[in-house]
Amino acid sequence: FQKRHFDDRLGWHETTVPRRTVRDELITQLTQSPSTSAERSGEGATSEPDTFVVKPVRELRTP
C-alpha cells in the first residue's frame, strides 16, 4: 500500500506500508469509541454555553 501525506512546507510525501500495518491502523481507528472531553472526565454534557470574562490582573492575584 502507498501512504500519502501532504505537508505545506514539503509537499507530498509517499511511503510504502505493509498490509499488516494498514490493517492494524484501520482496526485501531474503527474500534475507538468517540468520546467528548466531558465523557472522559466523568461529567455529563451541559446544554449551557461556555462563557469567558476578562478580569483585571489585580483581581486574579491571590493574597
C-alpha positions as CSV (number, residue, x, y, z in Angstrom):
1,F,0.0,0.0,0.0
2,Q,1.1,3.6,-0.6
3,K,0.5,6.0,2.2
4,R,0.5,9.7,1.1
5,H,0.8,12.7,3.4
6,F,0.8,16.4,2.4
7,D,2.8,19.0,4.3
8,D,2.5,22.7,3.4
9,R,6.3,23.2,3.6
10,L,7.5,19.9,2.0
11,G,4.7,19.0,-0.4
12,W,3.6,15.4,-0.9
13,H,5.4,12.5,0.8
14,E,4.8,8.9,-0.1
15,T,5.8,5.8,1.8
16,T,5.2,2.1,1.2
17,V,3.3,0.5,4.1
18,P,2.9,-3.2,4.7
19,R,-0.6,-4.7,4.5
20,R,-0.4,-5.7,8.2
21,T,0.3,-2.1,9.3
22,V,-2.6,-0.8,7.3
23,R,-4.9,-3.4,8.7
24,D,-3.8,-2.7,12.3
25,E,-4.2,1.1,11.8
26,L,-7.7,0.6,10.4
27,I,-8.7,-1.7,13.2
28,T,-7.5,0.8,15.8
29,Q,-9.4,3.7,14.1
30,L,-12.6,1.7,13.8
31,T,-12.7,0.3,17.3
32,Q,-12.1,3.5,19.1
33,S,-15.4,4.8,20.5
34,P,-16.0,8.5,20.0
35,S,-16.0,10.4,23.3
36,T,-16.1,14.0,24.3
37,S,-13.9,15.7,27.0
38,A,-17.0,15.7,29.3
39,E,-17.4,11.9,29.0
40,R,-13.7,11.3,29.6
41,S,-13.8,13.4,32.8
42,G,-16.9,11.6,34.1
43,E,-19.1,14.7,33.8
44,G,-22.4,14.8,31.9
45,A,-22.7,17.1,28.9
46,T,-24.2,20.5,29.7
47,S,-26.5,22.5,27.5
48,E,-25.2,25.8,28.7
49,P,-22.6,27.5,26.5
50,D,-19.1,28.3,27.9
51,T,-18.7,31.9,29.0
52,F,-15.5,33.8,29.4
53,V,-14.9,37.0,31.4
54,V,-11.9,39.3,31.1
55,K,-10.8,40.4,34.5
56,P,-8.1,43.0,35.6
57,V,-4.8,41.4,36.8
58,R,-5.3,42.8,40.3
59,E,-8.5,40.5,40.7
60,L,-6.5,37.5,39.6
61,R,-3.8,37.8,42.2
62,T,-4.4,35.9,45.4
63,P,-3.2,37.4,48.7
